Amino acid sequence: MLTAENLYVQGRHSALHAPTSLMAEPGDILLVQADGASARTSLALTLSGRMKPTSGSLHWNGDSHPGLLRRRSALVDSPEVNEPELHLRVKDLVAEDLALIPRAERPKASPARWLEAMGFGSSGDLWIEQVPAYERIRLLTALALADSRIDLLVLDSPDRHQGDPGAWLPALKDAVAAAADAPGEAGRTRAGRNRAGRNRTEQNSGARDLAVVAVVAQLPPWWSGPAAQEGNAAAPAAPPLESADESGVPAPADASLTATPDSAETEVTA
């Protein structure tokens, strides 16, 4: 389960997205409405553990360690971040993306056989720009889920390809159903290291319960599923104003409060 409380990111000159709280349960599709393409991308990057929040908290299954969230999540089709290049053919995109997955976690089939098995056999020679919105989202979510570690999909503006939710929302429902039918790491044990550097073992003993978060420009008017809105949490407190002494000269401000927006830094992790 993904939980965010008062999640906020301050950019160099202004807020990248407003304070937001939400919860995404396994098996659910959570639609998050955000105004502006930059706010949607910022929120998607932060929710998938790729961008460090300025304030607020973010937990995956109760753990706040960003490395765990990055391992268990996939950022899908984010504009100017990881959206497929239009000059690629589908078969080339699949070959590249599957090669990036660690050998132990990726399918054993060749890219061509993977395309056939996933129902994209006739699409291999198409350019990415030729793929309809539904098939594009279905392809990119299937590629993300080819990594058996992934239990969270975060999509950035899937509605930008076609405003009709019927063109992309069914693909997300299909992804949830497919993940439930094909467990990823069930019964497998992986060794790792925790934040203190000690050995840690991760065990997933159940089915692959996928959580999906889609950050969109508009919520479908008929949508009755889980939903949230950017900026639904309290804004961060503003620093106190400088006070004047008896001579009317403002007292020096605390050095910790004198940083300007230009000095703020935002960390993005690939």
Secondary structure, 3 states (H helix, E strand, C coil): CEEEEEEEEECCCCEEEEEEEEEECCCCEEEEECCCHHHHHHHHHHHCCCECCCEEEEEECCECCHHHHHHHEEEECCCCCCCCCCCCEHHHHHHHHHHHCCHHHCCCCCHHHHHHHCCCHHHCCCEHHHCCHHHHHHHHHHHHHCCCCCCEEEEECHHHCCCCHHHCHHHHHHHHHHHHHCCCCECCEEEEECCCCCEEEEEECCCCCCEEEEEECCCCCCCCCCEEECCCCCCCCCCCCCCECCCCCECCCCHHHCCCHHHCCCCECC
